[in-house]
């Protein structure tokens, strides 16, 4: 870590029994209380982030998704109309893209 890197500060007020238990755990691992708290919090933060960023499917969900990819349904009328309009604009050279959206 560079000497000029800014550091944030996190404080927590806990009861004496909780503070004693945390200190005991830190002592048993050979870490300072601060190191122990940061490592435990970081481990939990990574677990929560991983859980929230992972999509889990049942076997039935996965089979349905694979089936849809292998045999997609026919486009509905609204999608067919939108595609026809898009194709016309591309063929006529009138398709203008602004901010990631077509006009």
Phi, psi and omega in degrees: 000132182286155182293337182266357181291131179286146178238143175268164179237135177237129177237153178215137175258125180227161178291161180302317179299322179291316179300318180294318180295317178296319179295320178299315179297318178299315179301317182295333179267354180078019181250160171287163178300318179298314179299317181298313181296317181295316181294319179294317180294319179295320178300315179292320178300316179297320179296316180294315180297315179299316180299318183283337181264357182257130176263125180246137180240149169282170176300322180293318178299315181296318179296319179296317180297315179297320178298318179294323178291322179286324183224076182294149178290160177293148179295144177283170184303321181295319179292320179298319179295315180298319179295319179298317178296318179298313181300318179298315180296321179294315181294325181275352181073021182258007180284120179241129180253125177228131177052037177079004179241146179272148181256000000 
